[in-house]
Amino acid sequence: MCENCMHLEYDELTEQYICSIANIMDEDDLARMAYQAIKRCPYYKIGDEYALVRKQN
């Protein structure tokens, strides 16, 4: 699911895509995701690069 998440950013230093939310998650968030039966990111949001253009029109 990460491929189309709007929080996925390309890091030029590592030449990989990384999740920008991972930098602000605390230990409670990580523990909750590790122990949930369903392994879904609570911060997942579908990236829509045309959302801003639609608002301008």
C-alpha positions in Angstrom: 0.0 0.0 0.0 2.9 2.4 0.5 3.5 2.9 -3.2 0.5 5.3 -3.6 0.7 6.9 -0.1 1.1 10.7 -0.1 3.7 10.4 2.8 6.1 8.4 0.7 9.1 10.6 -0.3 12.3 10.0 -2.3 15.5 10.4 -0.3 18.4 11.3 -2.6 21.0 10.3 0.0 19.9 6.7 0.3 18.3 6.6 -3.2 15.2 5.0 -1.7 11.6 5.9 -1.0 10.9 6.4 2.7 7.8 7.2 4.7 7.9 10.7 6.1 5.5 9.8 8.9 8.0 7.4 10.4 10.0 10.4 11.6 7.1 11.7 13.8 5.7 8.4 15.1 6.4 7.7 18.7 6.9 4.4 20.5 3.2 4.0 21.3 2.3 4.3 17.6 4.9 1.8 16.6 3.9 -0.7 19.4 0.2 -0.3 18.4 1.0 -1.1 14.8 3.2 -4.1 15.8 0.5 -5.7 17.9 -2.6 -5.1 15.8 -4.1 -8.0 14.1 -4.5 -5.9 11.0 -1.3 -4.4 9.9 -2.5 -1.1 8.4 -0.8 2.3 8.8 -3.2 4.7 10.6 -1.6 7.6 8.6 -2.1 6.1 5.2 -3.6 8.6 2.8 -4.0 8.1 -1.0 -1.7 10.5 -2.8 -3.6 12.7 -5.3 -1.2 15.0 -7.2 -4.1 16.7 -9.0 -6.0 17.7 -5.9 -4.5 21.2 -5.8 -5.2 21.7 -9.5 -8.9 20.8 -9.0 -9.1 23.4 -6.2 -7.7 26.1 -8.4 -10.2 25.5 -11.2 
